Amino acid sequence: MTTSDPEHHGNQDPDPARTPDLEPGGGVAPGSTPPDSGTTSGLSAPEPDTRKRFPVSGWLTLLAVAVIVIIFVVAIFGILS
């Protein structure tokens, strides 16, 4: 038993025999734009849920940057004093 695919849309490419301005061999006349293939809309896969909180690695990075800035500020004031 075979079932037909309800989402089958056929060939999305344009038919070269019915494409205007198409030269023999598949070229396009200067100034003409070839037709686009058909497109499908929608997502191919569901997007993952986004987090609503800042990750721990982000907090650790901010802490490390703050410590480095404090060390540089203390070193600069030590040199200037």
N, CA, C and O atoms as a printed pandas DataFrame, in Angstrom:
     atom_number atom_name residue_name chain_id  residue_number  x_coord  y_coord  z_coord
0              1         N          MET        A               1    0.840   -1.167    0.000
1              2        CA          MET        A               1    0.000    0.000    0.000
2              3         C          MET        A               1    0.888    1.233    0.000
3              4         O          MET        A               1    1.781    1.351    0.839
4              5         N          THR        A               2    0.664    2.122   -0.897
5              6        CA          THR        A               2    1.448    3.351   -0.966
6              7         C          THR        A               2    0.573    4.527   -0.593
7              8         O          THR        A               2   -0.615    4.568   -0.913
8              9         N          THR        A               3    1.177    5.474    0.084
9             10        CA          THR        A               3    0.455    6.690    0.435
10            11         C          THR        A               3    1.175    7.860   -0.206
11            12         O          THR        A               3    2.403    7.867   -0.298
12            13         N          SER        A               4    0.431    8.828   -0.641
13            14        CA          SER        A               4    1.046    9.998   -1.254
14            15         C          SER        A               4    1.476   10.974   -0.163
15            16         O          SER        A               4    0.844   11.088    0.887
16            17         N          ASP        A               5    2.539   11.651   -0.440
17            18        CA          ASP        A               5    3.064   12.641    0.504
18            19         C          ASP        A               5    2.214   13.906    0.396
19            20         O          ASP        A               5    2.158   14.509   -0.676
20            21         N          PRO        A               6    1.549   14.327    1.483
21            22        CA          PRO        A               6    0.702   15.514    1.397
22            23         C          PRO        A               6    1.505   16.794    1.220
23            24         O          PRO        A               6    0.950   17.812    0.807
24            25         N          GLU        A               7    2.812   16.764    1.525
25            26        CA          GLU        A               7    3.637   17.949    1.415
26            27         C          GLU        A               7    4.444   17.974    0.124
27            28         O          GLU        A               7    5.305   18.838   -0.037
28            29         N          HIS        A               8    4.194   17.061   -0.790
29            30        CA          HIS        A               8    4.941   17.012   -2.036
30            31         C          HIS        A               8    4.546   18.201   -2.904
31            32         O          HIS        A               8    3.366   18.407   -3.191
32            33         N          HIS        A               9    5.539   18.979   -3.316
33            34        CA          HIS        A               9    5.267   20.176   -4.105
34            35         C          HIS        A               9    5.813   20.069   -5.516
35            36         O          HIS        A               9    5.756   21.044   -6.267
36            37         N          GLY        A              10    6.326   18.944   -5.890
37            38        CA          GLY        A              10    6.849   18.773   -7.238
38            39         C          GLY        A              10    8.192   19.450   -7.407
39            40         O          GLY        A              10    8.814   19.888   -6.438
40            41         N          ASN        A              11    8.627   19.529   -8.642
41            42        CA          ASN        A              11    9.901   20.151   -8.960
42            43         C          ASN        A              11    9.790   21.658   -8.803
43            44         O          ASN        A              11    8.911   22.277   -9.403
44            45         N          GLN        A              12   10.669   22.257   -8.006
45            46        CA          GLN        A              12   10.630   23.691   -7.741
46            47         C          GLN        A              12   11.416   24.497   -8.775
47            48         O          GLN        A              12   11.313   25.724   -8.791
48            49         N          ASP        A              13   12.202   23.839   -9.643
49            50        CA          ASP        A              13   12.984   24.544  -10.641
50            51         C          ASP        A              13   12.113   24.931  -11.830
51            52         O          ASP        A              13   11.184   24.205  -12.184
52            53         N          PRO        A              14   12.415   26.091  -12.459
53            54        CA          PRO        A              14   11.622   26.497  -13.628
54            55         C          PRO        A              14   11.917   25.588  -14.825
55            56         O          PRO        A              14   13.015   25.046  -14.951
56            57         N          ASP        A              15   10.937   25.433  -15.685
57            58        CA          ASP        A              15   11.077   24.615  -16.882
58            59         C          ASP        A              15   11.847   25.419  -17.927
59            60         O          ASP        A              15   11.381   26.482  -18.339
60            61         N          PRO        A              16   13.029   24.935  -18.375
61            62        CA          PRO        A              16   13.810   25.702  -19.348
62            63         C          PRO        A              16   13.068   25.944  -20.657
63            64         O          PRO        A              16   13.303   26.958  -21.314
64            65         N          ALA        A              17   12.182   25.039  -21.047
65            66        CA          ALA        A              17   11.455   25.221  -22.304
66            67         C          ALA        A              17   10.468   26.382  -22.223
67            68         O          ALA        A              17   10.114   26.960  -23.251
68            69         N          ARG        A              18   10.023   26.728  -21.029
69            70        CA          ARG        A              18    9.039   27.801  -20.880
70            71         C          ARG        A              18    9.626   29.030  -20.190
71            72         O          ARG        A              18    8.882   29.871  -19.686
72            73         N          THR        A              19   10.961   29.140  -20.162
73            74        CA          THR        A              19   11.605   30.272  -19.516
74            75         C          THR        A              19   11.919   31.348  -20.549
75            76         O          THR        A              19   12.647   31.075  -21.504
76            77         N          PRO        A              20   11.393   32.563  -20.390
77            78        CA          PRO        A              20   11.677   33.618  -21.358
78            79         C          PRO        A              20   13.124   34.088  -21.256
79            80         O          PRO        A              20   13.725   34.016  -20.184
80            81         N          ASP        A              21   13.677   34.564  -22.348
81            82        CA          ASP        A              21   15.035   35.120  -22.432
82            83         C          ASP        A              21   16.138   34.102  -22.196
83            84         O          ASP        A              21   17.286   34.485  -21.972
84            85         N          LEU        A              22   15.818   32.810  -22.241
85            86        CA          LEU        A              22   16.837   31.788  -22.056
86            87         C          LEU        A              22   17.377   31.402  -23.422
87            88         O          LEU        A              22   16.621   30.989  -24.301
88            89         N          GLU        A              23   18.676   31.536  -23.598
89            90        CA          GLU        A              23   19.302   31.231  -24.868
90            91         C          GLU        A              23   19.654   29.750  -24.938
91            92         O          GLU        A              23   19.708   29.078  -23.908
92            93         N          PRO        A              24   19.896   29.230  -26.152
93            94        CA          PRO        A              24   20.309   27.832  -26.261
94            95         C          PRO        A              24   21.585   27.589  -25.457
95            96         O          PRO        A              24   22.504   28.408  -25.478
96            97         N          GLY        A              25   21.636   26.488  -24.767
97            98        CA          GLY        A              25   22.776   26.168  -23.916
98            99         C          GLY        A              25   22.605   26.643  -22.490
99           100         O          GLY        A              25   23.467   26.394  -21.646
100          101         N          GLY        A              26   21.505   27.325  -22.206
101          102        CA          GLY        A              26   21.211   27.732  -20.835
102          103         C          GLY        A              26   21.656   29.130  -20.475
103          104         O          GLY        A              26   21.483   29.538  -19.327
104          105         N          GLY        A              27   22.225   29.887  -21.404
105          106        CA          GLY        A              27   22.658   31.244  -21.092
106          107         C          GLY        A              27   21.491   32.203  -21.032
107          108         O          GLY        A              27   20.378   31.885  -21.452
108          109         N          VAL        A              28   21.762   33.367  -20.509
109          110        CA          VAL        A              28   20.745   34.407  -20.394
110          111         C          VAL        A              28   21.243   35.619  -21.159
111          112         O          VAL        A              28   22.419   35.972  -21.080
112          113         N          ALA        A              29   20.353   36.247  -21.892
113          114        CA          ALA        A              29   20.714   37.434  -22.665
114          115         C          ALA        A              29   21.171   38.549  -21.734
115          116         O          ALA        A              29   20.676   38.666  -20.613
116          117         N          PRO        A              30   22.125   39.377  -22.198
117          118        CA          PRO        A              30   22.569   40.495  -21.355
118          119         C          PRO        A              30   21.397   41.383  -20.962
119          120         O          PRO        A              30   20.553   41.720  -21.793
120          121         N          GLY        A              31   21.354   41.751  -19.713
121          122        CA          GLY        A              31   20.279   42.594  -19.212
122          123         C          GLY        A              31   19.089   41.822  -18.695
123          124         O          GLY        A              31   18.185   42.413  -18.105
124          125         N          SER        A              32   19.061   40.518  -18.899
125          126        CA          SER        A              32   17.950   39.698  -18.406
126          127         C          SER        A              32   18.360   39.033  -17.101
127          128         O          SER        A              32   19.537   38.765  -16.862
128          129         N          THR        A              33   17.405   38.785  -16.297
129          130        CA          THR        A              33   17.652   38.106  -15.033
130          131         C          THR        A              33   16.988   36.742  -15.078
131          132         O          THR        A              33   15.796   36.646  -15.373
132          133         N          PRO        A              34   17.740   35.681  -14.790
133          134        CA          PRO        A              34   17.118   34.358  -14.806
134          135         C          PRO        A              34   16.111   34.211  -13.664
135          136         O          PRO        A              34   16.272   34.847  -12.623
136          137         N          PRO        A              35   15.091   33.395  -13.837
137          138        CA          PRO        A              35   14.098   33.213  -12.773
138          139         C          PRO        A              35   14.690   32.430  -11.610
139          140         O          PRO        A              35   15.580   31.599  -11.788
140          141         N          ASP        A              36   14.187   32.708  -10.439
141          142        CA          ASP        A              36   14.604   31.978   -9.250
142          143         C          ASP        A              36   13.864   30.665   -9.155
143          144         O          ASP        A              36   12.775   30.505   -9.704
144          145         N          SER        A              37   14.472   29.725   -8.448
145          146        CA          SER        A              37   13.765   28.495   -8.117
146          147         C          SER        A              37   12.717   28.808   -7.071
147          148         O          SER        A              37   12.820   29.806   -6.358
148          149         N          GLY        A              38   11.716   27.961   -6.979
149          150        CA          GLY        A              38   10.704   28.135   -5.953
150          151         C          GLY        A              38   11.316   27.943   -4.575
151          152         O          GLY        A              38   12.302   27.221   -4.420
152          153         N          THR        A              39   10.749   28.569   -3.611
153          154        CA          THR        A              39   11.271   28.446   -2.253
154          155         C          THR        A              39   10.229   27.820   -1.357
155          156         O          THR        A              39    9.036   27.822   -1.659
156          157         N          THR        A              40   10.689   27.303   -0.283
157          158        CA          THR        A              40    9.784   26.790    0.739
158          159         C          THR        A              40    9.875   27.716    1.927
159          160         O          THR        A              40   10.928   28.300    2.181
160          161         N          SER        A              41    8.816   27.854    2.639
161          162        CA          SER        A              41    8.828   28.740    3.791
162          163         C          SER        A              41    8.733   27.918    5.060
163          164         O          SER        A              41    8.354   26.747    5.046
164          165         N          GLY        A              42    9.080   28.554    6.136
165          166        CA          GLY        A              42    9.013   27.889    7.432
166          167         C          GLY        A              42   10.362   27.368    7.863
167          168         O          GLY        A              42   11.333   27.413    7.108
168          169         N          LEU        A              43   10.413   26.884    9.062
169          170        CA          LEU        A              43   11.649   26.366    9.630
170          171         C          LEU        A              43   11.810   24.895    9.295
171          172         O          LEU        A              43   10.828   24.163    9.167
172          173         N          SER        A              44   13.055   24.468    9.153
173          174        CA          SER        A              44   13.295   23.062    8.871
174          175         C          SER        A              44   13.259   22.237   10.152
175          176         O          SER        A              44   12.994   21.035   10.117
176          177         N          ALA        A              45   13.523   22.880   11.271
177          178        CA          ALA        A              45   13.493   22.194   12.564
178          179         C          ALA        A              45   13.070   23.212   13.615
179          180         O          ALA        A              45   13.327   24.406   13.456
180          181         N          PRO        A              46   12.435   22.763   14.669
181          182        CA          PRO        A              46   12.039   23.722   15.700
182          183         C          PRO        A              46   13.262   24.345   16.375
183          184         O          PRO        A              46   14.270   23.674   16.601
184          185         N          GLU        A              47   13.158   25.618   16.688
185          186        CA          GLU        A              47   14.253   26.295   17.356
186          187         C          GLU        A              47   14.267   25.916   18.837
187          188         O          GLU        A              47   13.212   25.727   19.444
188          189         N          PRO        A              48   15.459   25.807   19.412
189          190        CA          PRO        A              48   15.530   25.465   20.837
190          191         C          PRO        A              48   15.052   26.629   21.699
191          192         O          PRO        A              48   15.115   27.791   21.296
192          193         N          ASP        A              49   14.577   26.294   22.884
193          194        CA          ASP        A              49   14.148   27.326   23.819
194          195         C          ASP        A              49   15.359   28.152   24.248
195          196         O          ASP        A              49   16.449   27.617   24.450
196          197         N          THR        A              50   15.152   29.452   24.384
197          198        CA          THR        A              50   16.239   30.305   24.845
198          199         C          THR        A              50   16.189   30.393   26.360
199          200         O          THR        A              50   15.132   30.262   26.977
200          201         N          ARG        A              51   17.344   30.615   26.935
201          202        CA          ARG        A              51   17.408   30.733   28.397
202          203         C          ARG        A              51   16.942   32.112   28.808
203          204         O          ARG        A              51   17.145   33.092   28.091
204          205         N          LYS        A              52   16.321   32.178   29.960
205          206        CA          LYS        A              52   15.854   33.457   30.456
206          207         C          LYS        A              52   16.744   33.968   31.576
207          208         O          LYS        A              52   16.394   34.929   32.262
208          209         N          ARG        A              53   17.887   33.335   31.764
209          210        CA          ARG        A              53   18.820   33.786   32.792
210          211         C          ARG        A              53   20.214   33.815   32.199
211          212         O          ARG        A              53   20.500   33.132   31.216
212          213         N          PHE        A              54   21.082   34.615   32.809
213          214        CA          PHE        A              54   22.453   34.749   32.340
214          215         C          PHE        A              54   23.222   33.499   32.732
215          216         O          PHE        A              54   23.111   33.071   33.881
216          217         N          PRO        A              55   23.996   32.889   31.841
217          218        CA          PRO        A              55   24.695   31.649   32.159
218          219         C          PRO        A              55   25.836   31.860   33.162
219          220         O          PRO        A              55   26.385   32.956   33.275
220          221         N          VAL        A              56   26.173   30.811   33.872
221          222        CA          VAL        A              56   27.224   30.859   34.890
222          223         C          VAL        A              56   28.554   31.239   34.255
223          224         O          VAL        A              56   29.323   32.003   34.839
224          225         N          SER        A              57   28.833   30.717   33.069
225          226        CA          SER        A              57   30.096   31.047   32.408
226          227         C          SER        A              57   30.185   32.543   32.104
227          228         O          SER        A              57   31.278   33.110   32.114
228          229         N          GLY        A              58   29.074   33.169   31.841
229          230        CA          GLY        A              58   29.069   34.615   31.614
230          231         C          GLY        A              58   29.413   35.382   32.868
231          232         O          GLY        A              58   30.177   36.346   32.818
232          233         N          TRP        A              59   28.851   34.960   34.009
233          234        CA          TRP        A              59   29.168   35.608   35.283
234          235         C          TRP        A              59   30.636   35.429   35.638
235          236         O          TRP        A              59   31.272   36.362   36.129
236          237         N          LEU        A              60   31.186   34.231   35.394
237          238        CA          LEU        A              60   32.597   33.986   35.697
238          239         C          LEU        A              60   33.499   34.840   34.804
239          240         O          LEU        A              60   34.536   35.324   35.259
240          241         N          THR        A              61   33.122   35.026   33.558
241          242        CA          THR        A              61   33.900   35.878   32.657
242          243         C          THR        A              61   33.870   37.324   33.129
243          244         O          THR        A              61   34.904   37.991   33.152
244          245         N          LEU        A              62   32.697   37.812   33.504
245          246        CA          LEU        A              62   32.598   39.182   34.014
246          247         C          LEU        A              62   33.421   39.359   35.290
247          248         O          LEU        A              62   34.063   40.395   35.467
248          249         N          LEU        A              63   33.412   38.379   36.167
249          250        CA          LEU        A              63   34.192   38.434   37.401
250          251         C          LEU        A              63   35.688   38.478   37.084
251          252         O          LEU        A              63   36.421   39.265   37.682
252          253         N          ALA        A              64   36.143   37.648   36.157
253          254        CA          ALA        A              64   37.562   37.621   35.786
254          255         C          ALA        A              64   37.992   38.963   35.183
255          256         O          ALA        A              64   39.072   39.462   35.498
256          257         N          VAL        A              65   37.156   39.548   34.323
257          258        CA          VAL        A              65   37.486   40.846   33.727
258          259         C          VAL        A              65   37.541   41.917   34.810
259          260         O          VAL        A              65   38.426   42.773   34.781
260          261         N          ALA        A              66   36.616   41.887   35.762
261          262        CA          ALA        A              66   36.603   42.873   36.848
262          263         C          ALA        A              66   37.865   42.755   37.698
263          264         O          ALA        A              66   38.446   43.774   38.074
264          265         N          VAL        A              67   38.299   41.539   38.007
265          266        CA          VAL        A              67   39.509   41.334   38.807
266          267         C          VAL        A              67   40.730   41.873   38.061
267          268         O          VAL        A              67   41.585   42.522   38.664
268          269         N          ILE        A              68   40.818   41.616   36.776
269          270        CA          ILE        A              68   41.955   42.107   35.984
270          271         C          ILE        A              68   41.966   43.631   35.947
271          272         O          ILE        A              68   43.028   44.243   36.069
272          273         N          VAL        A              69   40.791   44.254   35.781
273          274        CA          VAL        A              69   40.715   45.719   35.771
274          275         C          VAL        A              69   41.151   46.277   37.118
275          276         O          VAL        A              69   41.884   47.265   37.164
276          277         N          ILE        A              70   40.723   45.676   38.196
277          278        CA          ILE        A              70   41.107   46.144   39.541
278          279         C          ILE        A              70   42.609   46.020   39.732
279          280         O          ILE        A              70   43.234   46.922   40.290
280          281         N          ILE        A              71   43.192   44.933   39.286
281          282        CA          ILE        A              71   44.647   44.745   39.415
282          283         C          ILE        A              71   45.387   45.833   38.634
283          284         O          ILE        A              71   46.359   46.401   39.132
284          285         N          PHE        A              72   44.933   46.125   37.409
285          286        CA          PHE        A              72   45.589   47.173   36.617
286          287         C          PHE        A              72   45.426   48.551   37.273
287          288         O          PHE        A              72   46.381   49.329   37.286
288          289         N          VAL        A              73   44.259   48.870   37.809
289          290        CA          VAL        A              73   44.033   50.160   38.463
290          291         C          VAL        A              73   44.939   50.291   39.673
291          292         O          VAL        A              73   45.542   51.345   39.873
292          293         N          VAL        A              74   45.053   49.235   40.497
293          294        CA          VAL        A              74   45.927   49.264   41.661
294          295         C          VAL        A              74   47.378   49.420   41.223
295          296         O          VAL        A              74   48.128   50.171   41.846
296          297         N          ALA        A              75   47.787   48.726   40.162
297          298        CA          ALA        A              75   49.167   48.845   39.685
298          299         C          ALA        A              75   49.458   50.254   39.172
299          300         O          ALA        A              75   50.545   50.781   39.409
300          301         N          ILE        A              76   48.507   50.871   38.476
301          302        CA          ILE        A              76   48.721   52.229   37.959
302          303         C          ILE        A              76   48.833   53.223   39.105
303          304         O          ILE        A              76   49.706   54.091   39.086
304          305         N          PHE        A              77   47.954   53.109   40.113
305          306        CA          PHE        A              77   48.047   54.027   41.260
306          307         C          PHE        A              77   49.324   53.781   42.060
307          308         O          PHE        A              77   49.864   54.710   42.660
308          309         N          GLY        A              78   49.817   52.527   42.075
309          310        CA          GLY        A              78   51.076   52.241   42.761
310          311         C          GLY        A              78   52.248   52.875   42.040
311          312         O          GLY        A              78   53.191   53.328   42.688
312          313         N          ILE        A              79   52.216   52.921   40.724
313          314        CA          ILE        A              79   53.302   53.536   39.951
314          315         C          ILE        A              79   53.260   55.060   40.071
315          316         O          ILE        A              79   54.307   55.701   40.155
316          317         N          LEU        A              80   52.063   55.644   40.079
317          318        CA          LEU        A              80   51.919   57.092   40.151
318          319         C          LEU        A              80   52.192   57.661   41.535
319          320         O          LEU        A              80   52.492   58.848   41.660
320          321         N          SER        A              81   52.098   56.851   42.564
321          322        CA          SER        A              81   52.284   57.355   43.938
322          323         C          SER        A              81   53.727   57.554   44.289
323          324         O          SER        A              81   54.039   57.971   45.404
